[in-house]
Amino acid sequence: MLPRNFLVFLLLIFTFHLPPLISAENTTFDFPFFTVRNLTLLGDSYFKNGVIGLTREIGVPSSSSGSIIYNNPIHFFDQESNITASFSTSFSFSVKNVNPSSFGDGLTFFLSPDNQTLGSPGGYLGLVNSSELTKNRFLAIEFDTKLDAQFNDPNENHVGLDINALTSIKTADALLQDIDLKSGNLITAWIDYKNDLRVLNVFLSYSSLKPPTPLLSVAFDLSGYLKEDMFVGFSASTEGSTEVHLIENWSFKTFGFLPVRPKSHPHNVSDSSVTIISDVPVSNSTNKHHKGLGLGLGIAGPAFFFVVLAVFGYVSVKKWKYMRIENGLKAEILTGPREFSYKELYAATRGFHSSRIIGRGAFGNVYKAIFVSSGAVAAVKRSKHSREGKIEFLAELSIVACLRHKNLVQLQGWCAEKDELLLVYDFMPNGSLDKVLHPEPETGILLTWSHRQNIAIGLASVLAYLHQECEQQVIHRDIKTSNIMLDGSFNPRLGDFGLARLMDHDKSPVSTLTAGTMGYLAPEYLQYGKATVKTDVFSYGVVILEVACGRRPIERELSSQKMVNLVDWVWGLHGQGRITEAADKRLNGDFKEEEMRKLLLVGLRCAHPDSAERPSIRRVVQILNNEADPIAVPKMKPSLTFSCSLTVEDIVSDDEERKTTA
C-alpha cells in the first residue's frame, strides 16, 4: 500500500475508533517580539529590531500616522449559542520624544471590522479620516498624549474608551497611578472585557506585574458591537511633533465560547452506544476479565494508531518542507498576500495569451487578469528567471510585500507552481505614466497640470518612505516613467521592484552590476556601480522633468536628428532665463508659471551631476508642499564630478574584491 493511501487508511481508522475531539473557537496568539509574519503594516508603521514603530522616527517635527493589524479576523460572536466572547490583551509600549515639549498625539489599541483601518495624523490618532469622522467603525482604547478640545479631552495624559468616535465614553488620568505616558519608559497595559459582567477594565504599570486595581473601569455592554468578525491592532499619530510610538510585545486571547459538541450517530452500528445482548450467561470473573481486556484494547488501540499517525505525519511534514525548500517555494515569507493557484491565474489571463500583455518588466511580462467568479481585475507578473533567480527574488519580495504606502503598487498575492513564480498586483486602469505622457499615436489622455503636480509629490513621498522610514532602506534602482503606474484618479503608484536592493540604514553602498535604464542613471552609478539614495534622487529628477516637459530623457531632435539630453536641454533654458519655456506645449500654458518654475528647478537640482549637491528626497517633499524654500540652481550645468561619498579606498577595495572573486 502506498504511504499516502496508508495514511488515509490510518486516518479513517483513527476517526472511527476515537471519540471526536472537542474543539473550541477561542483565539489566542502571543508575540514576545515582532516579525513580518501574520501582521499588516499601514501608513508610516515599520519593524525595527523586533519592535513595531507606529509613527516616523525622525529628529524634526512631522505629521505621521500608522497602523499595524493582525492578519486574521477574530470571531467574537457564536450564532449557534448566541454567545459573545470575552477578551483579554496585554502589550508593552513606550512613547519617546527627542523634544519633550513637542508632544502629541498618542496611540490606540483597536478592534475594527475593517483590516485597512488607517486614519489621519494629529488628534485623529490614525483611527479616522479628518474629512470623514464617522466613516470608520471601531472599539478603541486610546492612550492620548495631547489635550484636544475638539474631542473633549480632559488633559494630555489620559486613557479612554472610544466607540466609533474619538470623543471618549469614559476617560481616566494616567497620573492617578503615577503613570506618565510620555515618559519614554516601557509601560505594560492590560485590557480585559468580561461579557458576563459587561465590564471593561484597563490596567497600566511600569512593571510586568498586573496591578490589583484598574486605572479605567467602564460598565458597558460591548456585545452589540461585536456581532461580526473583527480585526485587532494598534494605531498612532503625530502632528508637528517628534513623538515616536513603539510596541514591544503583544498577547491576545478570546474566551467564553462553549466547546463544540460532538455529533451523535444513532443509526451508526459501530457507535459505542449500541448494546449487544448475549444469550450465554457469563461468570463475573470472566466478565471482569473481558471488561479489563476491552478497556485495555480501547486505550491501547487508539494510542497505537495515534503514535503511528504522528510518525507518518512527522515524516510527511519533513518531506514536504524539504521539497518546498528544494524548489524555492518558501511560501511562509509571504504571509500577508494571498496564495493563488496556477489554474486560477491561467484561466484569468486566458492562458497567458499575448493579447493580455499590458507591460514588460525586468522580470518578465505583465498580464491583465480577469477573475470570472468575482469580476475582479488584477495585474499578473510572470517571472522568466531561473529557479535560483526566483529564490533570490522571493527573498527580496518577503520585505517588499510588507511595505504599505498609498503610492506603491500593492501586492495582492502570489503563485509558485509548475516551476514558475507569478505575482499578482493591483490593476492600474490608467496604465503607466510613460504611456500617458508619450502616447502612440499622438492621441489619448492629456495629464493636467494638477495631475502632474500630484504625481511629482506622490512619487517623492513614496521614495521618502522607502529611503528613510522602512526598517531596511530600499534602493529602487529603476525609477522611470514606465515603472510608475496611474490608478483611476491618476495618482502615482511606484512598482517593479525587480532591481531593488535592500540595505541597512547608515551603511556604505555595495557595488553591484549597473542596472536600470539609460537616461535615468546617475553619472556616479554608471562610473562605480554604487546604488545609493542619491542615485534614486537623480532618477526622480529626470522623471519630474519628463512630467513637466512631456519629453523623453533622451530624444532625437526632429530638425537636426541629433540626440538631445533632457537635463542638458532644460539647464540650457535655465541659463538663458527661459526655463518655463520647457513646459509641455500640450498644456497650452494652463499652469501657474511660478509652480512650473519650482518643479523644473527641483528636477534640475535632483539631477545635479554632483551627488552631494542633490537634496534629500524628504527635502523635496517639503519644497513641493511649500513647507521649505526652494534650493538655488546654478545657471550653468556644473562639470561632471564623482563625489558620491566614495573614497579611493572604497574603489580600490571593490576592484580587489572583484579580482579575488573572479
C-alpha angles and dihedrals in degrees: 000000000000116000092243092051091045090052090052089048091053091047091054092049091046091050095050098042102045126063112250114275116250109237129186130209095222117124126221132174135161130197111188083176133357134256133166092271121109095354134101121208120209132185115345098346119124145170121247124173093333093312128108118231113198099186134034118286102215132132097236127070113269144160113249141166130183142165136190121198134189105244100227122070115238122230110229100163132052112201096196095056095026089228126147114210125239117226141202130191136174131187140162120233141168133200110210131183134183087203111041092194090058098070132154167132116018144215139266142206107219146181117208138164087226122079091197097062107155123141138181127295123257124035091354088080092217089287106098137026115250090228096045108038095169100042100090120065119210150139109225142174106211125207096197122194099180134059107237111183091195089070097036094249113182095212143329096276111053145122121221145172113238125189116188090324138061094234099097122233088217134356138193131200109243090212088070085080094033092256117146106194091198096049094105089233122127110265124192119211129196120195117188128179119184111192095198091057095036089223132130118200129190121197127189131191141159088223132059091250115101112236118238093233126054120234091215125027119178123184099211135136107234095175092097090060095047101060093115137044111284136201119224128210150114135273135185140173145188135194120199089342141114093217114138123200118206132183115199104179140358139192128181138178141170122210141173102071117131114245114258109263118232113247116248122231107203093171097046108108091203091059112119089228091073110104120217116203116207121214092204117076114235127206120244094246092050090046091051090048091051091046091051092047091047091049091049092049091044090058101033096044098058091038090055092049090046091054092047090047091050091051092050090045091051093049092046093050092049091049091048092050091049092051092048093052093044092054094043092241098138098164094171092076090065100053095142103054119063124255113240124199119243089234091056094051093042090056094043092054094042090247093317088297117191090238089066095056109117100168148354123229138179091274101042145288125332118220133196109240124199115190106211095199095058103017089233120148125213141163117245121201114203114205118223096189130116122262091265090051091052093053091051091046091050090052091054092043092055088074099032089054089061095054114110122191132136090235096053125091100246121231111232099183150308145236129210109185138121090024090297134114115215123184122198118208136176110278114243108211096201095052124215127344088236093061093047094048095043108029120178115243099028094260134093138070119359114209111227122225092255090053090052093049090049090051092052093049095043093050091048090049095054092046089053087053093050095043102040114011106049123087088243120033113249117212107194097195094189108064108158137132094263089059093051112085127198122222125210091285094045092253111154120249117189113218145160106073091176091119097034120128128205123213139161118263116263092019124129114258117258123232114248137167106281109259133175137064127309114250092036098059121104115237095239090051090054090048102045107012091235111146113202138156087268092059088055089049089055091053090048090053091054091048095053091046086053090049093050097042103034090225130120120250091251116023137168113242110232097216100048101017088228121141111250124202110220095217092051092047095052091043090053091054090047090055089054092049091246101105096135089062085075089072117119106273090216088071089067090214093301095146140077109268095219092051091050091048091051094050093048092048092049088051092052093047091050089049093051111143090229109069091205089063094055116101122239113261089243089060089050090055090051093049094049091047090050090245094119137030118261118259119246117254120205116243092233122051107251119243118266113277135167110220103137093141091278122140129202087252090057092053095043093047090050091051091048091049091053090050091048094050095041 
